[in-house]
Amino acid sequence: MRACRCEILTNRALSQLRKAQDRLHLVHGYLTAMARLDDVVQVGLCLIASACAYLCESSHALLSVRVRMCVTFCGLQLVDLLWCSVFSFPC
């Protein structure tokens, strides 16, 4: 009876030890992740900043193209209207 009880206690202790070692592995992983969290956040912020800069440059380029197209179109239209009015052509 006493040998059986010792075996049960030994098995229970070994089982608890394995569970504790598994948890220790997880805790070690969490600590490593938290230690590198600042690096990950910094990389993310740099990516966001570069994406915003790219979008800002792209939007300025697109806007300037649109403005130039509008000015060119309006300028040609005004020149045509002036040309027609000077020479009395119907436009």
Backbone as CSV, one residue per row, in Angstrom:
resi,resn,N_x,N_y,N_z,CA_x,CA_y,CA_z,C_x,C_y,C_z
1,MET,0.817,-1.186,0.000,0.000,0.000,0.000,0.867,1.258,0.000
2,ARG,1.899,1.229,0.834,2.782,2.380,0.937,3.543,2.601,-0.371
3,ALA,3.955,1.566,-1.060,4.678,1.665,-2.330,3.764,2.251,-3.400
4,CYS,2.517,1.866,-3.363,1.544,2.383,-4.334,1.344,3.886,-4.144
5,ARG,1.257,4.289,-2.870,1.070,5.712,-2.574,2.287,6.523,-3.030
6,CYS,3.469,6.003,-2.813,4.692,6.689,-3.259,4.712,6.825,-4.786
7,GLU,4.280,5.796,-5.480,4.249,5.839,-6.943,3.241,6.882,-7.437
8,ILE,2.100,6.951,-6.781,1.075,7.939,-7.157,1.606,9.357,-6.939
9,LEU,2.227,9.558,-5.791,2.779,10.888,-5.497,3.902,11.253,-6.464
10,THR,4.730,10.279,-6.813,5.818,10.522,-7.762,5.254,10.875,-9.133
11,ASN,4.271,10.118,-9.596,3.661,10.396,-10.899,2.993,11.770,-10.916
12,ARG,2.296,12.100,-9.831,1.644,13.412,-9.747,2.679,14.537,-9.768
13,ALA,3.760,14.363,-9.037,4.819,15.383,-8.996,5.475,15.536,-10.367
14,LEU,5.726,14.417,-11.053,6.322,14.492,-12.396,5.377,15.179,-13.384
15,SER,4.094,14.891,-13.252,3.110,15.526,-14.121,3.067,17.040,-13.880
16,GLN,3.054,17.422,-12.622,3.059,18.851,-12.298,4.346,19.520,-12.765
17,LEU,5.465,18.797,-12.667,6.743,19.343,-13.134,6.712,19.582,-14.644
18,ARG,6.157,18.617,-15.412,6.052,18.797,-16.875,5.174,19.999,-17.221
19,LYS,4.058,20.124,-16.523,3.171,21.274,-16.770,3.868,22.590,-16.449
20,ALA,4.607,22.615,-15.350,5.341,23.819,-14.966,6.414,24.152,-16.002
21,GLN,7.104,23.137,-16.530,8.120,23.374,-17.555,7.482,23.903,-18.840
22,ASP,6.294,23.380,-19.199,5.585,23.896,-20.371,5.206,25.355,-20.169
23,ARG,4.711,25.661,-18.984,4.348,27.053,-18.695,5.579,27.944,-18.686
24,LEU,6.691,27.428,-18.176,7.935,28.197,-18.163,8.364,28.536,-19.589
25,HIS,8.198,27.590,-20.502,8.525,27.825,-21.907,7.656,28.960,-22.464
26,LEU,6.361,28.949,-22.138,5.465,30.017,-22.597,5.834,31.354,-21.983
27,VAL,6.127,31.353,-20.693,6.501,32.602,-20.015,7.792,33.152,-20.618
28,HIS,8.728,32.294,-20.923,9.976,32.736,-21.558,9.678,33.385,-22.924
29,GLY,8.770,32.770,-23.684,8.384,33.349,-24.968,7.714,34.703,-24.807
30,TYR,6.835,34.840,-23.815,6.172,36.130,-23.559,7.183,37.193,-23.151
31,LEU,8.144,36.819,-22.305,9.166,37.784,-21.882,10.019,38.237,-23.064
32,THR,10.371,37.316,-23.928,11.146,37.670,-25.121,10.353,38.605,-26.018
33,ALA,9.066,38.301,-26.200,8.215,39.152,-27.038,8.077,40.547,-26.437
34,MET,7.897,40.622,-25.135,7.751,41.929,-24.493,9.045,42.724,-24.546
35,ALA,10.182,42.026,-24.470,11.462,42.716,-24.559,11.666,43.317,-25.944
36,ARG,11.127,42.663,-26.952,11.282,43.155,-28.328,10.093,43.978,-28.798
37,LEU,9.126,44.205,-27.948,7.926,44.928,-28.337,8.232,46.352,-28.789
38,ASP,9.141,47.014,-28.096,9.515,48.374,-28.490,10.100,48.396,-29.897
39,ASP,10.918,47.395,-30.223,11.496,47.317,-31.568,10.400,47.117,-32.612
40,VAL,9.451,46.249,-32.303,8.355,45.984,-33.243,7.508,47.232,-33.442
41,VAL,7.209,47.933,-32.363,6.423,49.170,-32.468,7.187,50.211,-33.268
42,GLN,8.486,50.317,-33.051,9.294,51.294,-33.785,9.294,50.998,-35.282
43,VAL,9.440,49.733,-35.646,9.399,49.346,-37.058,8.032,49.671,-37.648
44,GLY,6.977,49.371,-36.907,5.628,49.678,-37.384,5.423,51.166,-37.596
45,LEU,5.906,51.981,-36.660,5.767,53.433,-36.803,6.561,53.947,-38.000
46,CYS,7.734,53.388,-38.232,8.529,53.796,-39.405,7.812,53.434,-40.699
47,LEU,7.208,52.262,-40.746,6.458,51.862,-41.942,5.269,52.774,-42.174
48,ILE,4.560,53.115,-41.111,3.403,54.014,-41.237,3.859,55.390,-41.702
49,ALA,4.950,55.893,-41.143,5.449,57.214,-41.529,5.865,57.233,-42.994
50,SER,6.542,56.184,-43.457,6.969,56.158,-44.858,5.769,56.027,-45.785
51,ALA,4.749,55.266,-45.374,3.544,55.146,-46.195,2.819,56.484,-46.273
52,CYS,2.754,57.203,-45.162,2.107,58.519,-45.172,2.871,59.505,-46.055
53,ALA,4.191,59.460,-45.983,5.004,60.345,-46.830,4.778,60.024,-48.303
54,TYR,4.733,58.743,-48.640,4.500,58.343,-50.023,3.126,58.811,-50.501
55,LEU,2.104,58.615,-49.658,0.755,59.045,-50.040,0.679,60.556,-50.189
56,CYS,1.371,61.254,-49.319,1.367,62.718,-49.391,2.026,63.181,-50.692
57,GLU,3.176,62.595,-51.038,3.856,62.951,-52.286,2.994,62.599,-53.496
58,SER,2.367,61.425,-53.447,1.527,60.994,-54.560,0.331,61.917,-54.739
59,SER,-0.287,62.292,-53.613,-1.462,63.164,-53.726,-1.072,64.536,-54.258
60,HIS,0.102,65.050,-53.840,0.556,66.334,-54.379,0.829,66.236,-55.872
61,ALA,1.443,65.138,-56.288,1.735,64.952,-57.707,0.445,64.853,-58.510
62,LEU,-0.515,64.074,-58.027,-1.786,63.951,-58.741,-2.536,65.276,-58.787
63,LEU,-2.512,66.004,-57.686,-3.198,67.284,-57.650,-2.563,68.273,-58.611
64,SER,-1.237,68.298,-58.665,-0.573,69.236,-59.572,-0.845,68.865,-61.032
65,VAL,-0.926,67.570,-61.337,-1.259,67.151,-62.700,-2.671,67.599,-63.049
66,ARG,-3.608,67.393,-62.119,-4.994,67.815,-62.358,-5.080,69.330,-62.553
67,VAL,-4.368,70.078,-61.726,-4.398,71.536,-61.849,-3.812,71.959,-63.184
68,ARG,-2.681,71.343,-63.579,-2.088,71.682,-64.874,-3.025,71.342,-66.024
69,MET,-3.704,70.179,-65.919,-4.650,69.805,-66.973,-5.794,70.803,-67.045
70,CYS,-6.287,71.210,-65.883,-7.397,72.165,-65.842,-6.962,73.516,-66.399
71,VAL,-5.778,73.972,-65.975,-5.277,75.257,-66.470,-5.044,75.175,-67.969
72,THR,-4.478,74.079,-68.440,-4.239,73.925,-69.869,-5.558,73.911,-70.628
73,PHE,-6.514,73.138,-70.132,-7.810,73.063,-70.795,-8.497,74.425,-70.788
74,CYS,-8.521,75.059,-69.628,-9.164,76.370,-69.536,-8.415,77.395,-70.364
75,GLY,-7.090,77.297,-70.348,-6.295,78.226,-71.149,-6.573,78.054,-72.630
76,LEU,-6.633,76.833,-73.131,-6.942,76.581,-74.536,-8.355,77.052,-74.864
77,GLN,-9.253,76.814,-73.934,-10.627,77.225,-74.170,-10.714,78.750,-74.263
78,LEU,-9.990,79.440,-73.378,-10.005,80.901,-73.430,-9.351,81.410,-74.711
79,VAL,-8.254,80.777,-75.118,-7.582,81.179,-76.355,-8.522,80.964,-77.537
80,ASP,-9.215,79.829,-77.556,-10.150,79.559,-78.643,-11.269,80.590,-78.669
81,LEU,-11.796,80.902,-77.495,-12.870,81.898,-77.445,-12.382,83.258,-77.909
82,LEU,-11.171,83.631,-77.461,-10.615,84.916,-77.910,-10.367,84.895,-79.415
83,TRP,-9.848,83.794,-79.928,-9.586,83.661,-81.355,-10.880,83.805,-82.148
84,CYS,-11.930,83.146,-81.691,-13.220,83.197,-82.382,-13.807,84.607,-82.342
85,SER,-13.655,85.260,-81.190,-14.247,86.609,-81.083,-13.468,87.613,-81.918
86,VAL,-12.148,87.438,-82.030,-11.350,88.366,-82.829,-11.691,88.225,-84.297
87,PHE,-11.842,86.993,-84.774,-12.095,86.788,-86.202,-13.563,86.530,-86.507
88,SER,-14.428,86.697,-85.548,-15.873,86.566,-85.717,-16.279,85.198,-86.240
89,PHE,-15.636,84.146,-85.756,-16.034,82.789,-86.114,-16.980,82.255,-85.039
90,PRO,-17.998,81.520,-85.436,-18.843,80.902,-84.411,-18.110,79.719,-83.757
91,CYS,-18.126,79.661,-82.453,-17.418,78.594,-81.742,-18.379,77.511,-81.337
